[in-house]
Amino acid sequence: MTARHTSALEALLVDQSFDGDIYPGEPLARHTTYHIGGPARFYVCVSSLSALSQLVKTCDASDVEWIAMGKGSNLLVSDEGFDGVAFTLGQDFKTCRFDEEHSSFSVGAGVPLSSVVQDAFKRGLAGLEFAVGTPGTIGGAVRMNAGSRDEWIGSRIVSVTTFSPACGLKRYAGADIEWGYRSCSIPVDEIVLECELSVQSALPSFIRGKMEAALAKRKKSQPLNLASCGSVFKNPDGRSAGALIEEAGLKGERRGGAQISDKHANFIVNVGNATARDVMELIELARTKVKEAYGIELQPEVRFLGFS
């Protein structure tokens, strides 16, 4: 990248009128649930749509890569870091409003999914119990169609608002979006800003029961006490990635500070000062062994950032 390009980006980020907080050389380990990752050239919290638009348009014009990070709950960042701009959505994207007439929440993409689940519970509203205890923001949940085998957030979405430098603001009806397993049809260059979620009234005892059952299942089967990115691999059709890895004899396998969880083999956990290289070695080991044993190519669910 040329000096002129560098200056264009840096000029924006030191502009006192820029509505956001800028952290040069910020270690991304501070902003991922893995607690792993080297520095980004810039880590930015954008507080308004104007600031977001300025930032991504300047990055694109300067040929600088950017990524919306959310809470970094499904992300593995390389040890070398990311030579671009990683940003999170701040103040104006952290609102949550309930519309009684339509029985729906309008939620900013920067709002933690868990807080919406709790808000619905307090109001006696059902439909989001499956997401109890799920880390990450609404934006990330929409992008990945977060959920369980039986329920997912896409089934609750009435509409989604996005932004891209090329097209500006766009609004999609939930029914017009293709919701797949850990995916949706929203273009990858569009940033999720807000969504509308449908809910319905229910007895508090019913809601509490579903939430407690979902949380108990997570606590029993997942290593929630250790840093991780959640599920590392997508489940192949009709199979469980965790079961395949366990059957390949890899449960508890360790490289450096990373370990294939002895509680759930589709989790690679940070048991102490793990590096991205440690995690990648276990990812490649699992893929190789499962391929050799079953002829199945495991596909990553975790996103990778900063790897060549």
BELFEN-V470947 format. One record per residue. N is the residue number from 1. PSI is psi in whole degrees, -180 to 180 (none if undefined). Layout:
N&PSI / N&PSI
//
This chain:
1&140 / 2&164 / 3&-36 / 4&-42 / 5&-43 / 6&-43 / 7&-39 / 8&-44 / 9&-47 / 10&-34 / 11&-40 / 12&-44 / 13&-17 / 14&1 / 15&122 / 16&-22 / 17&-7 / 18&126 / 19&75 / 20&174 / 21&134 / 22&133 / 23&98 / 24&140 / 25&29 / 26&126 / 27&124 / 28&-11 / 29&-26 / 30&-12 / 31&19 / 32&152 / 33&-16 / 34&-22 / 35&38 / 36&144 / 37&139 / 38&-171 / 39&149 / 40&152 / 41&-46 / 42&137 / 43&127 / 44&136 / 45&108 / 46&131 / 47&-10 / 48&164 / 49&-38 / 50&-45 / 51&-41 / 52&-46 / 53&-46 / 54&-45 / 55&-53 / 56&-32 / 57&-38 / 58&-41 / 59&-47 / 60&-43 / 61&-27 / 62&3 / 63&40 / 64&128 / 65&146 / 66&158 / 67&138 / 68&121 / 69&-29 / 70&-132 / 71&7 / 72&34 / 73&-6 / 74&43 / 75&133 / 76&118 / 77&138 / 78&158 / 79&-27 / 80&-16 / 81&-158 / 82&117 / 83&60 / 84&-159 / 85&120 / 86&128 / 87&158 / 88&157 / 89&124 / 90&-140 / 91&-58 / 92&-11 / 93&17 / 94&32 / 95&149 / 96&116 / 97&139 / 98&130 / 99&105 / 100&-37 / 101&-42 / 102&-1 / 103&57 / 104&154 / 105&136 / 106&116 / 107&130 / 108&150 / 109&-19 / 110&-2 / 111&133 / 112&134 / 113&-39 / 114&-34 / 115&-31 / 116&-40 / 117&-44 / 118&-38 / 119&-44 / 120&-43 / 121&-45 / 122&-27 / 123&-1 / 124&38 / 125&131 / 126&162 / 127&-17 / 128&10 / 129&-33 / 130&-23 / 131&5 / 132&133 / 133&-2 / 134&125 / 135&170 / 136&175 / 137&169 / 138&-42 / 139&-47 / 140&-37 / 141&-41 / 142&-48 / 143&-39 / 144&2 / 145&58 / 146&147 / 147&-164 / 148&-172 / 149&-31 / 150&-24 / 151&147 / 152&160 / 153&-30 / 154&-30 / 155&-12 / 156&-3 / 157&126 / 158&-41 / 159&159 / 160&134 / 161&132 / 162&169 / 163&140 / 164&151 / 165&-34 / 166&-38 / 167&-8 / 168&-143 / 169&139 / 170&147 / 171&128 / 172&138 / 173&142 / 174&-36 / 175&-19 / 176&-5 / 177&136 / 178&116 / 179&116 / 180&-176 / 181&111 / 182&36 / 183&164 / 184&168 / 185&5 / 186&127 / 187&144 / 188&-21 / 189&4 / 190&135 / 191&124 / 192&126 / 193&-36 / 194&155 / 195&161 / 196&126 / 197&130 / 198&141 / 199&173 / 200&155 / 201&146 / 202&164 / 203&135 / 204&-36 / 205&-36 / 206&-47 / 207&-47 / 208&-41 / 209&-45 / 210&-40 / 211&-44 / 212&-38 / 213&-43 / 214&-43 / 215&-40 / 216&-39 / 217&-43 / 218&-46 / 219&-35 / 220&-35 / 221&-12 / 222&147 / 223&70 / 224&-14 / 225&-3 / 226&150 / 227&133 / 228&-179 / 229&12 / 230&-152 / 231&131 / 232&-40 / 233&152 / 234&149 / 235&127 / 236&160 / 237&122 / 238&5 / 239&165 / 240&123 / 241&-42 / 242&-43 / 243&-40 / 244&-42 / 245&-41 / 246&-44 / 247&-24 / 248&2 / 249&25 / 250&-2 / 251&129 / 252&-7 / 253&140 / 254&143 / 255&116 / 256&-126 / 257&10 / 258&147 / 259&139 / 260&117 / 261&137 / 262&2 / 263&-38 / 264&113 / 265&-10 / 266&10 / 267&127 / 268&118 / 269&153 / 270&103 / 271&1 / 272&105 / 273&37 / 274&148 / 275&165 / 276&-35 / 277&-42 / 278&-48 / 279&-44 / 280&-36 / 281&-40 / 282&-36 / 283&-48 / 284&-37 / 285&-47 / 286&-44 / 287&-43 / 288&-48 / 289&-40 / 290&-38 / 291&-45 / 292&-41 / 293&-37 / 294&-6 / 295&21 / 296&129 / 297&108 / 298&133 / 299&130 / 300&139 / 301&-32 / 302&145 / 303&150 / 304&140 / 305&130 / 306&7 / 307&145 / 308&none
//
